[in-house]
Amino acid sequence: MSKKAPIKLRILFDQDSDLLEKAFHAMSASLDAYIEGNEEEKEKKAHETIKIEKEQDALRSKMIERLFSKETMVFSRMDRLKIIEQMDKIVDECEIVVRKLLQFNPSIPLNIKEKLRIITKNNAFIGTELKLLIQTVFDDFSKTSPHIKQITDLRREIREIHWQLLEENYKINKNFLEFSYLRDLIKSLAKVADRGEEFADQIFSFICKYSL
């Protein structure tokens, strides 16, 4: 019997980008459930995010092994490794958020809820834009610009709301445990967006490098 041909590395990148998007969406759904006071759904989506992170870790190992094959791609082996590692770090940040959601859930003040919803929605959008960016960059550099811009814009809005929420938390939260929990959660959500933008910036630098 002939040996089954391995899955092309490009397809593995597509699979990784799908997992990345799913991690963002599951994390966002878990946070939405927390905001709405739905404990069961919050835990379900948090554990789904953790499961996705483990699946991505397994895929990451497979992709790194494949880097040493003779398969050629537009990026060098070293740059492909950088892309794989950055995608892994982004999903790790999503896991950190849901781990916090599984630890301690104080009630959220009303004037913080709406801004948290915006951050949640924007992070979900960033996940989709990252997937599209990854899947586009291997085919056509010229089509990546809208995705990079959208990720940058979404992250900028998250960063601005993040500062507003931290200020609100200082003003209204007199309970130290609740204050510190919300502060750390808000910062973790902003860090997810930061990682996404850093990755988009890295992809842009690769495009400049390989367009010469």
Disulfide bonds with the S-S distance in Angstrom:
none
